[in-house]
Amino acid sequence: MEIALGFIISVFIALTGVGAGSLTTPLLILLVGLPVKECVGTALIFATVVKVVTVPSYVARQQVNWRVFTYLTATGLPGVIGGAFLMKKLPTDLVMGCVGITIASITLVNLFRFAHVVQHDRTRWLGPLGLLIGLETGFSSAGAGAIGALAMMSLTTLSTAEIVGTNLTFGLALSAVGGLIHAGLGDVNRAVLWKLLIGGVAGAIAGASFASRIESKKLRFALCLALVYIGVQLSWTSFSKMYVSAAGPASVAPAAK
């Protein structure tokens, strides 16, 4: 299962720039059953390898805007470091619920923006957003691709291909730093990671080779629809567990008497 997941996710990453954490983390939780912190760390390392394979093709086609990349990365890297350490102090189900809400809400905004995008060159505004994206990535591994794409759609005049290429390159920097921190904290499941990478490297190569032939906008729209469902499902499952845990002692107490 993990090999197939790795292949499918990496194809979407290569073609749209979205899905590295937003897909990998919730699917590892819902389908594989890994602990949340292991899912986040494993997803970040997986995303790093997939993007290492994918990014060079966009660089070769000159579809990476280095000015936008610099604005995002300057604040995003400190953010991802803070987010990675913040995660260690929060309850697991709360983290899962926040990941689900983040994925669903950001994706809904992206869906809305597909039909209502008016591009302006406000690249300097990307600095504060880079910090927030970094925090979210270090904390949950999810959201960097979706938020980054939305930010560039709204605040730059980049073409779709440039948005995907720049977003992948920015995501590579964040996932590499965040993944190393989580690996140092012991939050990576190596057995699952290797299986993901077997399918992921093949998917990244396949996706990168078709990137110039397939319209990424349509694929991103389909991916967004799937992400809304995944995000809602994940948050519902997580917060339901929190509710049951909180209500459990109160409901058991009368029976004990």
C-alpha positions as CSV (number, residue, x, y, z in Angstrom):
1,M,0.0,0.0,0.0
2,E,2.7,2.5,1.0
3,I,4.5,2.0,-2.4
4,A,1.3,2.8,-4.3
5,L,0.6,5.8,-2.1
6,G,4.1,7.1,-2.7
7,F,3.7,6.9,-6.4
8,I,0.3,8.5,-6.6
9,I,1.3,11.4,-4.2
10,S,4.5,12.1,-5.9
11,V,2.9,12.3,-9.3
12,F,0.5,15.0,-8.0
13,I,3.4,16.8,-6.3
14,A,5.4,16.9,-9.5
15,L,2.5,18.1,-11.6
16,T,0.8,20.6,-9.2
17,G,3.3,21.5,-6.5
18,V,0.6,20.6,-3.9
19,G,0.1,17.4,-1.8
20,A,3.5,16.6,-0.2
21,G,2.2,17.1,3.4
22,S,-1.5,17.7,2.7
23,L,-1.9,14.2,1.2
24,T,0.9,12.2,2.8
25,T,0.3,13.0,6.5
26,P,-3.5,12.4,6.6
27,L,-3.2,9.3,4.4
28,L,-0.5,7.8,6.7
29,I,-2.8,8.5,9.6
30,L,-6.0,7.2,8.1
31,L,-4.8,4.3,6.0
32,V,-1.5,3.2,7.5
33,G,-2.3,4.0,11.2
34,L,1.1,5.6,12.1
35,P,1.3,7.8,15.2
36,V,0.8,11.5,14.2
37,K,4.3,12.7,15.0
38,E,5.8,9.9,13.0
39,C,3.5,10.8,10.1
40,V,4.7,14.4,10.1
41,G,8.4,13.5,10.2
42,T,8.1,10.7,7.6
43,A,6.0,13.0,5.3
44,L,8.6,15.8,5.5
45,I,11.5,13.4,4.6
46,F,9.5,11.9,1.8
47,A,8.6,15.3,0.4
48,T,12.2,16.3,0.5
49,V,13.3,13.3,-1.6
50,V,10.5,13.7,-4.1
51,K,11.2,17.4,-4.6
52,V,14.9,16.8,-5.0
53,V,14.0,14.6,-8.0
54,T,11.4,17.0,-9.3
55,V,12.8,20.5,-8.8
56,P,15.7,20.2,-11.3
57,S,13.4,19.9,-14.3
58,Y,11.6,23.1,-13.3
59,V,15.0,24.9,-12.8
60,A,16.1,23.7,-16.2
61,R,13.0,25.1,-17.9
62,Q,13.6,28.4,-16.0
63,Q,10.2,28.0,-14.2
64,V,11.5,29.0,-10.7
65,N,11.3,32.7,-9.8
66,W,14.2,33.2,-7.4
67,R,13.1,36.6,-6.2
68,V,9.8,35.1,-4.9
69,F,11.7,32.1,-3.5
70,T,14.0,34.4,-1.5
71,Y,11.2,36.4,0.0
72,L,9.4,33.2,1.2
73,T,12.5,31.3,2.3
74,A,14.0,34.1,4.4
75,T,11.1,33.9,6.9
76,G,9.9,30.4,6.1
77,L,13.1,28.6,7.4
78,P,12.9,30.2,10.9
79,G,9.2,29.4,11.0
80,V,9.7,25.7,10.2
81,I,12.2,25.4,13.0
82,G,9.8,26.9,15.5
83,G,6.9,24.8,14.2
84,A,8.9,21.5,14.5
85,F,9.7,22.1,18.2
86,L,6.1,23.4,19.0
87,M,4.6,20.1,17.9
88,K,6.4,18.2,20.7
89,K,4.4,20.1,23.3
90,L,0.9,19.5,22.0
91,P,-1.5,16.5,22.4
92,T,-1.6,14.1,19.5
93,D,-5.4,14.3,18.7
94,L,-5.2,18.1,18.8
95,V,-2.4,18.0,16.3
96,M,-4.4,15.7,14.0
97,G,-7.5,17.9,14.3
98,C,-5.6,21.0,13.5
99,V,-4.0,19.3,10.5
100,G,-7.4,18.3,9.2
101,I,-8.9,21.8,9.6
102,T,-5.9,23.4,8.0
103,I,-6.0,21.1,5.0
104,A,-9.8,21.5,4.5
105,S,-9.9,25.3,5.0
106,I,-6.9,26.1,2.9
107,T,-8.1,23.9,0.1
108,L,-11.6,25.5,0.1
109,V,-10.0,28.9,-0.2
110,N,-7.9,27.5,-3.1
111,L,-11.1,26.2,-4.8
112,F,-12.7,29.6,-4.5
113,R,-9.7,31.4,-5.8
114,F,-9.6,29.3,-9.0
115,A,-12.5,31.4,-10.3
116,H,-11.7,34.7,-8.6
117,V,-7.9,35.3,-9.1
118,V,-6.8,38.8,-9.9
119,Q,-3.0,38.9,-10.0
120,H,-1.0,41.8,-8.6
121,D,2.7,42.2,-8.1
122,R,2.9,42.4,-4.3
123,T,5.9,40.1,-3.8
124,R,7.1,41.9,-0.7
125,W,4.0,40.8,1.2
126,L,5.2,37.2,0.9
127,G,7.7,37.7,3.8
128,P,5.1,37.5,6.6
129,L,3.3,34.7,4.8
130,G,6.5,32.7,4.5
131,L,6.8,32.7,8.3
132,L,3.3,31.4,8.8
133,I,3.8,28.7,6.1
134,G,7.1,27.7,7.8
135,L,5.4,27.3,11.2
136,E,2.5,25.3,9.7
137,T,5.0,23.0,7.8
138,G,7.2,22.3,10.9
139,F,4.1,21.7,13.0
140,S,2.0,19.5,10.7
141,S,4.0,19.1,7.4
142,A,0.7,20.1,5.7
143,G,-0.3,23.3,3.9
144,A,3.0,24.6,2.5
145,G,2.1,23.7,-1.1
146,A,-1.5,24.9,-0.9
147,I,-0.8,28.1,1.0
148,G,2.3,28.8,-1.1
149,A,0.4,28.4,-4.3
150,L,-2.5,30.6,-3.1
151,A,-0.1,33.3,-1.9
152,M,1.7,33.3,-5.3
153,M,-1.6,33.3,-7.2
154,S,-2.8,36.3,-5.3
155,L,0.4,38.4,-4.7
156,T,2.5,37.8,-7.9
157,T,2.1,37.8,-11.6
158,L,3.8,34.4,-12.1
159,S,2.5,32.0,-14.7
160,T,1.0,28.6,-13.5
161,A,4.2,26.8,-14.4
162,E,6.3,29.3,-12.5
163,I,4.0,29.0,-9.4
164,V,4.4,25.3,-9.4
165,G,8.2,25.4,-9.9
166,T,8.8,28.1,-7.3
167,N,6.4,26.4,-4.9
168,L,8.2,23.1,-5.2
169,T,11.6,24.8,-4.7
170,F,10.4,26.7,-1.6
171,G,8.8,23.5,-0.3
172,L,12.0,21.6,-0.8
173,A,13.9,24.1,1.5
174,L,11.2,23.8,4.2
175,S,10.8,20.1,4.1
176,A,14.5,19.5,4.2
177,V,15.0,21.6,7.3
178,G,11.8,20.4,9.0
179,G,12.6,16.7,8.1
180,L,16.1,16.9,9.6
181,I,14.7,18.3,12.9
182,H,12.0,15.6,13.1
183,A,14.5,12.9,12.2
184,G,16.7,14.1,15.0
185,L,13.7,14.0,17.4
186,G,13.0,10.4,16.4
187,D,9.8,11.2,14.5
188,V,10.4,9.2,11.3
189,N,9.3,5.7,10.6
190,R,12.1,4.3,8.4
191,A,10.3,1.2,7.3
192,V,7.3,3.1,5.9
193,L,9.5,5.8,4.5
194,W,11.5,3.4,2.4
195,K,8.3,1.9,0.9
196,L,7.0,5.4,0.1
197,L,10.2,6.3,-1.6
198,I,10.2,3.3,-3.8
199,G,7.0,4.4,-5.3
200,G,7.7,8.1,-4.8
201,V,10.9,8.4,-6.8
202,A,9.2,6.6,-9.8
203,G,6.2,8.9,-9.5
204,A,8.3,12.0,-9.3
205,I,10.2,11.1,-12.5
206,A,6.9,10.2,-14.2
207,G,5.2,13.4,-13.1
208,A,8.2,15.6,-14.0
209,S,8.3,14.2,-17.5
210,F,4.6,15.0,-18.1
211,A,4.7,18.4,-16.3
212,S,5.1,20.3,-19.6
213,R,2.3,18.4,-21.3
214,I,-0.5,18.3,-18.8
215,E,-2.4,21.4,-17.6
216,S,-1.6,21.5,-13.8
217,K,-4.6,23.7,-13.1
218,K,-7.1,20.9,-13.8
219,L,-5.1,18.4,-11.8
220,R,-4.9,20.9,-8.9
221,F,-8.6,21.3,-9.0
222,A,-9.2,17.6,-8.7
223,L,-6.6,17.3,-6.0
224,C,-8.4,20.1,-4.0
225,L,-11.7,18.2,-4.1
226,A,-10.0,15.1,-2.6
227,L,-8.1,17.2,0.0
228,V,-11.3,18.8,1.3
229,Y,-12.8,15.3,2.0
230,I,-9.5,14.1,3.6
231,G,-9.2,17.1,5.8
232,V,-12.8,16.9,7.0
233,Q,-12.5,13.2,7.7
234,L,-9.2,13.6,9.6
235,S,-10.5,16.5,11.8
236,W,-13.8,14.7,12.5
237,T,-11.9,11.5,13.6
238,S,-9.5,13.4,15.8
239,F,-11.9,15.7,17.6
240,S,-14.3,12.8,18.1
241,K,-11.5,11.0,19.9
242,M,-10.9,14.0,22.1
243,Y,-14.6,14.3,22.9
244,V,-14.8,10.6,23.8
245,S,-11.7,10.9,26.0
246,A,-13.0,13.9,27.8
247,A,-16.5,12.5,28.3
248,G,-15.2,9.0,29.3
249,P,-14.4,9.5,33.0
250,A,-17.6,11.4,33.6
251,S,-19.7,8.6,32.0
252,V,-17.9,5.8,33.8
253,A,-18.0,7.4,37.3
254,P,-21.8,6.7,38.0
255,A,-21.4,3.0,36.9
256,A,-18.5,2.6,39.4
257,K,-20.8,3.5,42.2
